[in-house]
Amino acid sequence: MRLLSGGMHAGNSCFVALVLAVGLWTPSASAAECPIRMRADLQPRDLPFDAGSSECLLAVSLEPDFSKLRAAAGIEAGSLDFQVDYDGGEVNAYYTQGFIRVTRAYLRADLKREARLATLAHEIGHAVQERDGLLSWMNEPINLYFKKRHGGLYKDRSYESSEEYKEYQLRSRKREAHADAIGQELLARAGYAPDTFTLGRSSRFGCQSVDEIDEHDPTHPADAQRYVNAAMTASAVSSAKAASAAQSIAGYLGGTRPSADAFTPGTSIRDYDDLGRLKPGRLAASKLSVPPPPPDAGVVRRTVQQAAASVVARWISEPFQAAVDGLAASERRSIARKVLASCGPLRSTEPVDFSVFGWIKRLSEDAALRAVGARKTQDIKSASLAIPG
């Protein structure tokens, strides 16, 4: 989701702070307080939030989903809080250190449950990214700009016309696309239906035209491309491992400690190009790789398995990854057209198969077409040479 500017509603926030400071705004003694906190910029304490309001009731209904997804990400309960943003006039949600906040406008909006779940999962994906250092990575270009020009001090918004800012924007597009994939994986790990994220994105943004896949705003990929990305990663995240993790997380929420490994995203920031478009080769090739040996494996097994992994990577996985990425890039618009045709409630066509076998089939068809094309070209040349001059 798009981040809210911290100073966008500064005037309203100052007014709220002033009213509270002079004691003109106090909650009704008879009104129960909402258990979900509501905060405003520049306001050091929670704001009154009526427990009977429709906004509170919806926020309370989302809190268990937030807790499940937070647990799926391996984030401790005290490290990430779910709140409502008093100032937010846009239908939006955002992550800031230690908090996921949804705006009051977001709670008032007529959105399907899948759309709200996709939002929560995406924002928790940003928390995972910060844990993994990707927030710092995204901000590196701007920090470098001010280090070179102002000794590291933030002076003004002059950076917006710099090359460093352009680099920051493309990193932001990659990061937003990556957060979608993390959110999709978290939903699967938490036990939600495999198509929850794609349904949420289609109901939230609609199924756009294929002409929109190369569009983007400065910090986000095109909405249509984000749906295409989700369709490509869906089969990778709804796996047996995710189902096993879901059972473990359910036990953890019931009072027992999870036995699942610490969460590591199945996609990497390197799996996206500068516009936030997925390069699906690594996801597909990962199915062909040899898993690492278990921690208790003996020296012989470790040696044999590591040697096998090296051979498979060199001769199978890496060439297949490059082939998939090459085909996906050359056929981007046709793939997107097929994906978007299966988007939405009508689902007029079958979803495109992005499993490893689906890519093998497409690569084989592409190779066959190229071979036929080369043969036809050669036949034409031979025929032309045979004609007397």
Long-range contacts (C-beta under 8 A, 24 or more apart in sequence): 1-92, 1-93, 1-94, 1-119, 1-122, 1-123, 2-92, 2-94, 2-217, 2-219, 2-220, 3-94, 3-95, 3-219, 4-85, 4-88, 4-90, 4-92, 4-94, 4-103, 6-41, 7-41, 8-87, 9-41, 9-87, 9-88, 9-89, 10-41, 10-42, 12-40, 12-87, 13-40, 13-41, 13-42, 13-43, 13-87, 14-42, 16-40, 16-43, 16-47, 16-86, 16-87, 17-42, 17-43, 20-45, 20-47, 34-59, 34-60, 35-60, 35-63, 36-60, 36-63, 36-82, 36-83, 36-84, 37-81, 37-83, 37-84, 38-83, 38-84, 38-85, 38-86, 39-83, 39-84, 39-85, 39-86, 39-101, 40-85, 40-86, 40-87, 41-87, 43-86, 47-86, 49-84, 54-107, 54-108, 55-84, 55-104, 55-107, 55-108, 58-107, 59-84, 59-102, 59-107, 62-102, 62-116, 62-120, 65-116, 65-117, 65-120, 66-100, 66-120, 66-124, 67-253, 68-190, 68-191, 68-249, 68-253, 69-120, 69-121, 69-124, 69-186, 69-187, 69-190, 70-124, 70-127, 71-190, 71-249, 71-252, 71-253, 71-258, 72-186, 72-187, 72-189, 72-190, 72-245, 72-246, 72-249, 72-263, 73-124, 73-125, 73-127, 73-128, 73-182, 73-186, 73-263, 74-262, 74-263, 75-124, 75-127, 75-128, 75-131, 80-124, 80-127, 93-119, 93-120, 93-122, 93-123, 94-123, 95-123, 95-124, 95-126, 95-127, 95-130, 97-130, 100-124, 100-127, 111-203, 111-204, 112-199, 112-200, 112-203, 112-204, 114-196, 114-197, 114-199, 114-200, 114-203, 115-200, 115-201, 115-203, 115-204, 116-200, 117-187, 117-192, 117-196, 117-197, 117-200, 118-183, 118-187, 118-196, 118-197, 118-200, 118-201, 118-204, 119-200, 119-204, 120-183, 121-182, 121-183, 121-184, 121-186, 121-187, 121-197, 122-179, 122-180, 122-182, 122-183, 123-179, 123-183, 124-182, 124-183, 124-186, 125-178, 125-179, 125-180, 125-181, 125-182, 125-183, 125-186, 125-265, 126-175, 126-179, 128-182, 128-186, 128-263, 128-265, 129-175, 129-178, 129-179, 129-182, 132-265, 134-175, 134-178, 134-269, 135-175, 137-171, 137-269, 138-168, 138-171, 138-172, 138-175, 139-168, 140-171, 141-165, 141-167, 141-168, 141-171, 142-168, 169-218, 169-219, 170-274, 170-275, 172-218, 172-219, 172-220, 173-216, 173-219, 173-220, 173-221, 173-272, 173-274, 173-275, 173-276, 174-269, 174-272, 174-273, 174-274, 174-276, 175-269, 176-219, 176-220, 176-221, 176-226, 176-276, 177-221, 177-225, 177-226, 177-229, 177-272, 177-276, 177-277, 177-278, 178-265, 178-267, 178-268, 178-269, 178-271, 178-272, 180-226, 180-229, 180-230, 181-229, 181-230, 181-233, 181-237, 181-265, 181-266, 181-267, 181-271, 181-278, 182-265, 182-267, 184-230, 184-233, 184-234, 184-237, 185-233, 185-237, 185-242, 185-265, 185-266, 185-267, 186-263, 187-237, 188-237, 188-238, 188-239, 188-242, 188-243, 188-246, 189-242, 189-245, 189-246, 189-249, 189-260, 189-263, 190-246, 190-249, 191-243, 191-246, 191-247, 191-249, 191-250, 194-234, 194-237, 194-238, 195-234, 197-230, 197-234, 198-227, 198-230, 198-231, 198-234, 198-343, 201-226, 201-227, 201-230, 202-227, 202-343, 202-344, 206-344, 207-340, 207-343, 207-344, 208-340, 209-340, 210-333, 210-336, 210-337, 210-340, 213-277, 213-332, 213-333, 213-336, 214-275, 216-275, 216-276, 220-276, 221-275, 221-276, 221-277, 222-275, 222-276, 224-336, 224-340, 225-275, 225-276, 225-277, 225-336, 226-276, 227-339, 227-340, 227-343, 228-277, 228-278, 228-335, 228-336, 228-339, 228-340, 229-272, 229-276, 229-277, 229-278, 231-339, 231-342, 231-343, 231-351, 231-352, 231-354, 232-278, 232-280, 232-283, 232-339, 232-354, 233-266, 233-267, 233-278, 233-280, 233-283, 233-354, 234-354, 235-353, 235-354, 235-355, 236-266, 236-267, 236-283, 236-286, 236-354, 237-266, 277-332, 278-328, 279-325, 279-328, 279-329, 280-324, 280-325, 280-328, 280-354, 280-359, 281-320, 281-321, 281-322, 281-323, 281-324, 281-325, 281-328, 282-321, 284-320, 284-321, 284-324, 284-354, 284-355, 284-356, 284-359, 285-317, 285-318, 285-320, 285-321, 285-324, 285-356, 286-317, 287-355, 287-356, 288-312, 288-316, 288-317, 288-320, 288-356, 289-313, 289-317, 320-359, 323-363, 324-359, 324-363, 327-359, 327-362, 327-363, 327-366, 331-362, 331-366
